[in-house]
Amino acid sequence: MSDASVAGLLLAGGRATRMGGGDKCLRPLAGRPLLAHVIERLRPQADPLLLNANGDPTRFAGFGLPVVADGVPGFAGPLAGILAGLEWTRDRLPDHPLLLSAPTDAPFLPPDLVARLAEARRREGAAIAMAGSGGRIHPVAGLWPVALADDLRRALTEEGLRKVDAWTARHGVAVAEFPIAAVDPFFNANRPEDLSEAERLIALAS
């Protein structure tokens, strides 16, 4: 079920060096762009969805999503994309106190991502929730209070902070653990061989 109080930010602002550059999320997977798989997974969970990407936004026009560039210049990492999403949501959607962030190279994201992140956040009384699986935390799959936008901008622009965990530790983080069944729901396609593996996994599931 969609939660009207949660907007969704799809992070595509990186340089995809391990994939050879370009827009990793536009690489084909099972006949569709990787991004289309991510949108399909998240559209029932967050509304609206927006895309964080740098450069000419028209290359994403076919997806019908608002495109927001990094909130600070110079490829400052995922926190810059999260800042862009927080500020966009704050300025346009005052009735959306929370922002979901998710990578655009993860085609198997869980259908209960928002629900379980929100529950972990409530249970632990933390400001931020992140997903975990297989003993790893996935910082870009998270639930963020929009009210932290100003604090994050200060950290990025005045302190030069770039590490996600260095900032999130100030506010408290709950981790929602997700089981790994046939595939890790946070499997991400960083390299061409990862895309080949994703093709194999999708074929097995069909």
N, C-alpha and C positions, 0 to 999 in steps of 0.2 A: 504494500500500500504506500502511496506517495505521502510524504509529510510536507504540508504546505508551508511549514515554518522553516524548512531547510532548502537552501539553494545548493546547486551542485557545480563545482569548479573542476574542469577537466584540464590537467596540466600538460601542455605541449610546448613549453617555452625553452626546453633544453636544446642542445646542439647536436645530439644523436651521433656523437663521434664514433661509438662502437658499431653503429649501423652504417657508417660511411658518410654521415652528414645528411642534411635535408630533413624533411618532415617524416620522422619515423612512423607517426600515427597514420600517415597516408599510404603506407606500404600495404599491399594486398594480403589478405588472409581469408582463405575459403571463399574467394570471389568478391570480397568486399573490403574496403579500407579497414585497417585495424581500429580506427576511431569509431567506425560504425558499430563494431561489436561492443565497445565500451559504452557508447550512448545507449544501446539496446539494454544493457545491464542496469544502467543507472537511471534511465528516464522514469521508471516506475517508483523510484525511491526519493527523488529530489526534483524540485520545480521552482524556478526554471533551472536549466543547465546553461552554463557559459563555458567558453573555451579560453584558456590562457595561452596565447601564442604571440610571438614577435614577428616583425616584418609585415608584408602585405597581407591583410586579412582576407582579401578576396579569394585566396586559394582555398578557403574553407567555406565559401558561400553556399555550397551545395548541402551543407549540414543544417543550415537554418539556426545557428547558435550565435548569440552575441560573442564577439571576440575582444578580449582585453589583453593589452600588452603588459609586460612586467611593470611593477610599481616603482622600480628604481632601475637606472640604466646599467649596462655592462654585464649582462648575464650573471646576476648575483645569486643564482641558485634557486631552489624551489621556494624559499621564503619570499622571494620577490614576486613569484607568481601567486602565492597565497595572499600576499598583501594586496595585489591587484584585485583578486577576487573579493577579499574582505571589504575594500573600499568601494568597489562597484556595488556590492550588495548593500552596504550601509547607505550609500547615496541614492539608491533606486528602490530598495525594498525594505522600508522601515519595519515591516511586520515579519521579517525573516531574521531572527536573532542568531541563527547558526548557519555555517557554511560547511558542506562536505567537500573535501578535496580528494581527487583520485588520479592516478596516472593514466595516460592514454595509450600505454603499451601493455596493458594487462587485460586480455580478452575474457578472462574467466572470473571476474569480480563477483562476489557472492550476492545473491538477491536480497539478503537481509543485512547488508553492510551498514546502512544508516541506523536501522533498529538496534543492532547489537552495539554499535558505537555509542548511541544515545544511552542505552542501558548501562554500559560500562561507566560512562561519564556520571550518570546519576548515582550509581552504586558506590563509586569511589569518591564522589564529591569533588572531582577534578574539573578544571576549566576546559581541558582539551582531551579528546580521546583519539587513540591511534589503533590501527589493526595490527594483529600479530598472527603468525602462523609458522609452524615448524621451528620454533625457538628464535625467530627473528621478528623484530618490530619493523613495520612499514610506515615510515613517518609521513609519506605523502598521501597515504590513505587515512585521512583523519577527519575529525569533526571539530570545528573551530568557532568560538564565539566571535561574532562580528564586532563586538565591543572592544576587542583587542587590536583593532586596526591601528589606532594611533600609537599604541605601545610598540607594535611591530615596526611601524614606519620609523620611529625614533631609533630603535635598535639597528635597523639597516642603514639609515642615513647618518646618524650621529655617532653610533658606536662602530659602524663597519662590520657588524655581526653577520655571519653567513651560515653557521652551523645550526641546523634545525634544533638539535637537542639542547644546544646552549641557550636558546631562547625559550623553548617549551618548558625547560626545567624550572623556570621562574614562575610558571603559572600552574604547574601540576598536570600530570598526564596519566590518564587511565588507559589500560591496554585491553582491547577486546580480542580474545583468542579465537581463531577460526580453525576448524579441523581441516586436515588434508585428506581427501578421499582419493579419487582417481587422479586428481591434479590439485596442486596448490592453487587456491583461488587468487593468489597474488603473483602467480607466475607472470614474469614480464619478459617481453621480447626486446632485449637489448642488442642482440647480434643477429645476423642473417640466419645462423643455425638455430636460434631460438624461434624464429618464425617458422622454420621447417618443423620443429618439434610441436609448435602450436597447431600447425596443419595436421600433423599426425594425431594429436589429441582430439581435435574436433572431429576428425574422421572416425575415431574410435567411438565417440559419443553419439554419432549420428546413426 
